[in-house]
Amino acid sequence: VPGKPILSVHQTEESTLLVKWEPPLGAEGQVLGYRLQFGRKDVEPLATLEFSALEDKYIAASIHKGATYVFKLAVKSRAGFGEEAVQELTTPEDIPKGYPQILEASNVTSVSVQFAWLPPVLAERNGAIVKYTVAYREAGSPGNLLEKELPPSPENSYTLNGLKPNTAYDVKIRAHTSKGPGPYSPTVQYRTFQLDQGRTYRFLLPLSPCVRGWCREARELERSGRAQPGS
């Protein structure tokens, strides 16, 4: 079985890589063809192409920015495929071209909004996402957007707290690579629930020490006039 071929990979344009190879030394007359496997290192499976013995190069197009690509080339002979030559190449990062997608599912109360999102699609990330910026404000408000920077996490979710009841809020988000921020997502609007001021709450306050804060919350409601003391 022939040994490893001589393999090289170079970036020729922003989105193309030139892959070139030569047969192993001393393999004259043994080479029937080549098998090339390649793709992003963080995406499986790799694409597989086969070439004749006379071919010696391939142009890989639609290459993403800020990604590491792996190339594996083996010689085909009558005895099968030989040892693979392996090359890796990392393309330079850029600011994200795309924006995160805010998911439809949310958890809304009278004073908070919890939402989640997906990162920009792989082809538009242009590198590793290092943080997100969430921007929000009351809908129709002329005031400046409030911004919160968040690290990436498996959950990619956040809760806006301290909001006004029965109020609409505009929310959007953008992703950052080491090169800077990408575009904001389209605005999503949430409305907090209305606080029912007419409802009367009745609690049984134990004589023993309070647990889990329920006594404290009940007394706060009592002081505000929205609850009557129980027995």
N, C-alpha and C positions, 0 to 999 in steps of 0.2 A: 504494500500500500504506500503511495507517495506520502512524503512528509507535508509540513505546512507550506502553503503558498506564501508569497510575499504580498502583503496587503497594505494599502495606504488609503486614507480618507482625508479630503480637504474640502473646505467650504469655498465655493466659487461665487455664489451670489447670496443675497439675504436669505433665500428660502430653498437653496439647492446645495447638495453635497455631491462631490465627484469621488466615486469609489474606483480605484484601479488596482490591478493585481498582475502578478507574474507567476508562472509555474515554479514549483520547488526546484532547487538545483539538482541536476542529475535525473530529472523525471521525464526526459525526452522520450516520446513514444508511449508513455504510460497514461497520459492525461486524456480522458474521454470527455471531460466537461468540468463544470464548477457548480457548487451549490452555495448561494448567498442567503443568509438570514440576517434581517436588520429591522430596526424600529426603535422607538423610545424605550429607554431602559426601564421606565416605570410602568410600561404597558405591555401586557401579554395577550396573545402570543406574538412572536416576531413574524414578520412577513417572510416568505420563502420563495426564492426565484432560482431557476436553473439556467445555466449558460453553456454554450458549446465550447469546445477546446480552443476555438479561434477567437472567441470574445475575451476582452481584457479590461473592460470598464463598464460602469453603470452610473447614471445620474439619478440621484434620489431627490425628488421634488416635494413641495409642500412641507418643508421642514419648519418646525416650530421654533420660536425664539426661547432662549432660556431653558433648553431641554438637553439632556444627555442621550445621545444615540449610540447604540452598540451595533457592530457589524461582525459577522462570523462567516468566514469563507473556507470551504473544504474542497479538495480535489476529488473528482470522481475517476476511478480506474476500474479495471475488470474485477478487482478484488473488493470493490466497494468504495465508500468515502473515507478519505484519510483524515488526519488530525486537522482541527480547525485553527485558522489564524484569526485572532480577535483584535479589533480596534474599537476605541471609544472616542467620541468627539462631543464636546459641550458647546452649544451655540450661545452667543452673548444674550444677556437679558435685556428687556426693555420695559417700559411702563405697560400695564395691562391694556389690551385693545378692547376687551369686553368688560361687562359689569356683572356683579353677582345677581342671582335671581331670588327675590323674596318669595317664599312659599306662601300658598293660600292659607294654610292652617295657622291659627293664632289663638292666643289665650288673652282675652280682654276682660278687665274688671272696671270699676268706676274710677280707679286712680292709676291703672297700669295697663301696658300692652306688652305681651311677650310674642316675639316672632322669630322665625328662623330663615335661613337662606342657603343657597347652593353657591359655590365659588364660580367664577367665570368658566366657560367651557374650556377644555384643555388647550385647544388651538389658539385661544385668545388670552391666556394667562400671561404669556411671555416671560415666565420665570416662576420662582417659588413665591407664593403669597405670604408676606411677612406680617401684615395687619389689615384690618378693615376700618373704615370710618362710617359710622352711622350718623346721619343728619336728620333732624326733625324740628317741627314747629307747629303751632296751631294753624289749621287750615285757614287761608285768607288773611293771615297776620302779616303785616308789613315788616315785622321784626326780623333780625338776623336768625339764620339757622343755628340751632344748638348742635354741636358735634361731639361725638364720643369715639375715641380710638380703641379698638379691640384687637387682641391677638387672635390668630386663627386657632380653631379648636375642632375636635371631631363633631361637636354638636352644632357649631356655628349658629348660636341663638343668643338673644339679648332681651332684657326686660326694661322698658322705659317706666320708671316709677315717678311718683309725685305729680301725676297729671291731673287735670281738672275733670270732674264728672261731666257726662253728657257733652263732650267736646270732641270735635274732629281734629285729627293730627295727620300731617303729611310726613311720611317717612321714606327715606331713600338711603342707599348704601353704595360704597365703592371699595375696590380692592387696591392694595399697594404691593409692588415688588420692591426690591432694593433700589430700583431706578426711580420710583415715585408712584403717585396715585394714577389710577385709570379713571374712566368716566363713571359718573353716578348712574345708578339704575333708574328706571322710570319710577315716579313717585307712587307709593301705595298709601291709601288713606284709611285710617282706623278711627272709629268713634268709641269713646269710653261710655260705659253704661251710666244711666241716670241714677243718682242716689235718691232713694225714696224717702223724702223728708217726712211724709205723713205716717210712716209705719211706726208702731210702738213695739219695742223689744222688751221681753220679760226674761230675766235671768234668775236662777237659783244660785245665790252666792254662798259657797260653803264656809263654815266657820274655820275649817282647817286651812293651812297655807295654800295659796292658789297654785295651780299647775298650768303650764303651757301658755301663760299669759291671758287666759280667758277672763279672770277676775279683773285684771287691769283694763282689758278692752271694754268689759261691761261697765266699769266705773267711769271710763271716759265717755261712753255713750250716755250714762246717767247725768254726768255733769253738763253735757251739751244739751240736755233736755230731750234727747231722742230715745231714752229708755226710762222705765220706771223700776224702782228697786223691787226685787222679789223678796221671798222670805228666807 
